[in-house]
Amino acid sequence: MTKKQQSFEERLEELESIVRKMEGGSLPLNETLAAYEAGMQLSKALSEELSAAEARMLELSGGQVKPMEDAP
């Protein structure tokens, strides 16, 4: 049986959990490196999903919505 695809919010929560564990400073070096790698993968995936959502919003709004980097 395959694992259900996690939602954006679930993956963000997982990333936040990883950050909290790393900030705690109690992980051994090898676990810290593994957590860092997992966190970077999650961060990249979340960033890509946000970029795709932003592009879709711009498309749907006919350019009426300002891109995030242009927002105040």
KOLTOR-567830 format. One record per atom (N, C-alpha, C): residue number from 0; residue in three letters; z, y, x. Coordinates in steps of 0.2 Angstrom, whole numbers, plus 5000, padded with zeros to 4 digits. Example, Ala and Ser with C-alpha at 12.3 -4.5 7.8 and 13.67 -1.06 7.14 Angstrom:
<rs>
- i | aa | pz | py | px
- 0 | ALA | 5039 | 4972 | 5066
- 0 | ALA | 5039 | 4978 | 5062
- 0 | ALA | 5039 | 4984 | 5066
- 1 | SER | 5035 | 4989 | 5064
- 1 | SER | 5036 | 4995 | 5068
- 1 | SER | 5039 | 5000 | 5064
</rs>
This chain:
<rs>
- i | aa | pz | py | px
- 0 | MET | 5000 | 4994 | 5004
- 0 | MET | 5000 | 5000 | 5000
- 0 | MET | 5000 | 5006 | 5004
- 1 | THR | 4996 | 5011 | 5003
- 1 | THR | 4995 | 5017 | 5007
- 1 | THR | 5001 | 5022 | 5005
- 2 | LYS | 5003 | 5026 | 5009
- 2 | LYS | 5008 | 5032 | 5008
- 2 | LYS | 5005 | 5037 | 5004
- 3 | LYS | 5008 | 5040 | 4999
- 3 | LYS | 5005 | 5045 | 4995
- 3 | LYS | 5005 | 5051 | 4999
- 4 | GLN | 4999 | 5055 | 4998
- 4 | GLN | 4998 | 5061 | 5002
- 4 | GLN | 5003 | 5066 | 5000
- 5 | GLN | 5006 | 5069 | 5005
- 5 | GLN | 5012 | 5074 | 5004
- 5 | GLN | 5009 | 5081 | 5002
- 6 | SER | 5012 | 5084 | 4998
- 6 | SER | 5010 | 5091 | 4996
- 6 | SER | 5011 | 5096 | 5001
- 7 | PHE | 5008 | 5102 | 5001
- 7 | PHE | 5009 | 5107 | 5005
- 7 | PHE | 5017 | 5108 | 5006
- 8 | GLU | 5020 | 5109 | 5001
- 8 | GLU | 5027 | 5111 | 5001
- 8 | GLU | 5031 | 5105 | 5004
- 9 | GLU | 5030 | 5099 | 5003
- 9 | GLU | 5033 | 5093 | 5006
- 9 | GLU | 5032 | 5094 | 5014
- 10 | ARG | 5026 | 5095 | 5016
- 10 | ARG | 5025 | 5095 | 5023
- 10 | ARG | 5028 | 5101 | 5026
- 11 | LEU | 5029 | 5107 | 5023
- 11 | LEU | 5032 | 5113 | 5025
- 11 | LEU | 5039 | 5111 | 5026
- 12 | GLU | 5042 | 5108 | 5021
- 12 | GLU | 5049 | 5106 | 5021
- 12 | GLU | 5051 | 5101 | 5027
- 13 | GLU | 5046 | 5097 | 5028
- 13 | GLU | 5047 | 5092 | 5034
- 13 | GLU | 5046 | 5096 | 5041
- 14 | LEU | 5042 | 5101 | 5041
- 14 | LEU | 5042 | 5105 | 5047
- 14 | LEU | 5048 | 5109 | 5048
- 15 | GLU | 5051 | 5112 | 5043
- 15 | GLU | 5057 | 5116 | 5043
- 15 | GLU | 5063 | 5111 | 5046
- 16 | SER | 5063 | 5105 | 5043
- 16 | SER | 5068 | 5100 | 5045
- 16 | SER | 5067 | 5099 | 5053
- 17 | ILE | 5061 | 5098 | 5055
- 17 | ILE | 5060 | 5097 | 5062
- 17 | ILE | 5063 | 5103 | 5067
- 18 | VAL | 5061 | 5109 | 5064
- 18 | VAL | 5063 | 5115 | 5068
- 18 | VAL | 5071 | 5115 | 5068
- 19 | ARG | 5074 | 5113 | 5062
- 19 | ARG | 5082 | 5113 | 5062
- 19 | ARG | 5084 | 5108 | 5067
- 20 | LYS | 5082 | 5102 | 5068
- 20 | LYS | 5084 | 5097 | 5072
- 20 | LYS | 5083 | 5099 | 5079
- 21 | MET | 5077 | 5102 | 5081
- 21 | MET | 5076 | 5105 | 5088
- 21 | MET | 5081 | 5111 | 5090
- 22 | GLU | 5082 | 5115 | 5085
- 22 | GLU | 5086 | 5121 | 5086
- 22 | GLU | 5094 | 5118 | 5087
- 23 | GLY | 5095 | 5113 | 5084
- 23 | GLY | 5102 | 5110 | 5085
- 23 | GLY | 5104 | 5108 | 5092
- 24 | GLY | 5099 | 5107 | 5096
- 24 | GLY | 5100 | 5105 | 5103
- 24 | GLY | 5103 | 5098 | 5104
- 25 | SER | 5103 | 5094 | 5099
- 25 | SER | 5106 | 5088 | 5101
- 25 | SER | 5102 | 5082 | 5102
- 26 | LEU | 5095 | 5083 | 5101
- 26 | LEU | 5090 | 5078 | 5102
- 26 | LEU | 5089 | 5076 | 5110
- 27 | PRO | 5089 | 5070 | 5112
- 27 | PRO | 5087 | 5069 | 5119
- 27 | PRO | 5080 | 5071 | 5120
- 28 | LEU | 5078 | 5072 | 5126
- 28 | LEU | 5072 | 5075 | 5128
- 28 | LEU | 5066 | 5071 | 5125
- 29 | ASN | 5066 | 5065 | 5125
- 29 | ASN | 5060 | 5061 | 5123
- 29 | ASN | 5059 | 5062 | 5115
- 30 | GLU | 5065 | 5063 | 5112
- 30 | GLU | 5064 | 5064 | 5104
- 30 | GLU | 5062 | 5071 | 5103
- 31 | THR | 5064 | 5076 | 5107
- 31 | THR | 5063 | 5083 | 5107
- 31 | THR | 5055 | 5084 | 5108
- 32 | LEU | 5052 | 5080 | 5112
- 32 | LEU | 5045 | 5080 | 5114
- 32 | LEU | 5041 | 5077 | 5108
- 33 | ALA | 5044 | 5072 | 5105
- 33 | ALA | 5040 | 5069 | 5099
- 33 | ALA | 5041 | 5073 | 5093
- 34 | ALA | 5047 | 5077 | 5092
- 34 | ALA | 5048 | 5081 | 5087
- 34 | ALA | 5043 | 5087 | 5087
- 35 | TYR | 5042 | 5090 | 5093
- 35 | TYR | 5038 | 5095 | 5095
- 35 | TYR | 5031 | 5094 | 5093
- 36 | GLU | 5029 | 5088 | 5095
- 36 | GLU | 5022 | 5086 | 5094
- 36 | GLU | 5021 | 5085 | 5086
- 37 | ALA | 5025 | 5082 | 5083
- 37 | ALA | 5025 | 5081 | 5076
- 37 | ALA | 5024 | 5088 | 5072
- 38 | GLY | 5029 | 5092 | 5075
- 38 | GLY | 5029 | 5099 | 5072
- 38 | GLY | 5023 | 5103 | 5073
- 39 | MET | 5020 | 5102 | 5079
- 39 | MET | 5013 | 5106 | 5080
- 39 | MET | 5008 | 5103 | 5076
- 40 | GLN | 5008 | 5097 | 5075
- 40 | GLN | 5003 | 5094 | 5070
- 40 | GLN | 5003 | 5096 | 5063
- 41 | LEU | 5010 | 5096 | 5061
- 41 | LEU | 5011 | 5099 | 5054
- 41 | LEU | 5009 | 5106 | 5054
- 42 | SER | 5011 | 5110 | 5059
- 42 | SER | 5009 | 5117 | 5059
- 42 | SER | 5002 | 5118 | 5058
- 43 | LYS | 4998 | 5115 | 5062
- 43 | LYS | 4991 | 5115 | 5062
- 43 | LYS | 4988 | 5114 | 5055
- 44 | ALA | 4990 | 5108 | 5052
- 44 | ALA | 4988 | 5106 | 5046
- 44 | ALA | 4989 | 5111 | 5041
- 45 | LEU | 4995 | 5114 | 5041
- 45 | LEU | 4997 | 5119 | 5036
- 45 | LEU | 4993 | 5125 | 5037
- 46 | SER | 4992 | 5127 | 5043
- 46 | SER | 4988 | 5133 | 5044
- 46 | SER | 4981 | 5132 | 5041
- 47 | GLU | 4978 | 5127 | 5043
- 47 | GLU | 4971 | 5125 | 5040
- 47 | GLU | 4971 | 5125 | 5033
- 48 | GLU | 4976 | 5122 | 5029
- 48 | GLU | 4976 | 5122 | 5022
- 48 | GLU | 4977 | 5129 | 5019
- 49 | LEU | 4981 | 5134 | 5023
- 49 | LEU | 4982 | 5141 | 5020
- 49 | LEU | 4975 | 5144 | 5021
- 50 | SER | 4972 | 5143 | 5027
- 50 | SER | 4966 | 5147 | 5028
- 50 | SER | 4961 | 5145 | 5023
- 51 | ALA | 4960 | 5138 | 5021
- 51 | ALA | 4956 | 5136 | 5016
- 51 | ALA | 4957 | 5139 | 5009
- 52 | ALA | 4964 | 5139 | 5007
- 52 | ALA | 4966 | 5142 | 5001
- 52 | ALA | 4964 | 5150 | 5001
- 53 | GLU | 4965 | 5153 | 5006
- 53 | GLU | 4963 | 5160 | 5007
- 53 | GLU | 4956 | 5161 | 5006
- 54 | ALA | 4952 | 5157 | 5009
- 54 | ALA | 4944 | 5157 | 5008
- 54 | ALA | 4942 | 5156 | 5001
- 55 | ARG | 4946 | 5151 | 4998
- 55 | ARG | 4944 | 5150 | 4991
- 55 | ARG | 4946 | 5156 | 4986
- 56 | MET | 4952 | 5159 | 4988
- 56 | MET | 4954 | 5165 | 4984
- 56 | MET | 4949 | 5170 | 4984
- 57 | LEU | 4946 | 5171 | 4991
- 57 | LEU | 4942 | 5177 | 4992
- 57 | LEU | 4935 | 5175 | 4988
- 58 | GLU | 4933 | 5169 | 4988
- 58 | GLU | 4927 | 5167 | 4985
- 58 | GLU | 4928 | 5168 | 4977
- 59 | LEU | 4933 | 5166 | 4974
- 59 | LEU | 4934 | 5166 | 4967
- 59 | LEU | 4935 | 5173 | 4965
- 60 | SER | 4938 | 5178 | 4969
- 60 | SER | 4939 | 5185 | 4967
- 60 | SER | 4933 | 5189 | 4969
- 61 | GLY | 4928 | 5186 | 4971
- 61 | GLY | 4922 | 5190 | 4973
- 61 | GLY | 4923 | 5195 | 4978
- 62 | GLY | 4928 | 5194 | 4983
- 62 | GLY | 4930 | 5198 | 4988
- 62 | GLY | 4935 | 5204 | 4986
- 63 | GLN | 4937 | 5203 | 4980
- 63 | GLN | 4942 | 5208 | 4977
- 63 | GLN | 4949 | 5207 | 4981
- 64 | VAL | 4951 | 5201 | 4983
- 64 | VAL | 4957 | 5200 | 4986
- 64 | VAL | 4956 | 5202 | 4994
- 65 | LYS | 4961 | 5205 | 4997
- 65 | LYS | 4961 | 5207 | 5004
- 65 | LYS | 4963 | 5201 | 5008
- 66 | PRO | 4959 | 5199 | 5013
- 66 | PRO | 4962 | 5194 | 5018
- 66 | PRO | 4968 | 5195 | 5020
- 67 | MET | 4972 | 5190 | 5022
- 67 | MET | 4979 | 5191 | 5024
- 67 | MET | 4980 | 5195 | 5030
- 68 | GLU | 4976 | 5195 | 5035
- 68 | GLU | 4976 | 5199 | 5041
- 68 | GLU | 4975 | 5206 | 5039
- 69 | ASP | 4972 | 5208 | 5034
- 69 | ASP | 4971 | 5215 | 5032
- 69 | ASP | 4976 | 5218 | 5027
- 70 | ALA | 4981 | 5213 | 5025
- 70 | ALA | 4986 | 5216 | 5021
- 70 | ALA | 4991 | 5220 | 5024
- 71 | PRO | 4995 | 5224 | 5021
- 71 | PRO | 5000 | 5228 | 5024
- 71 | PRO | 5006 | 5224 | 5027
</rs>
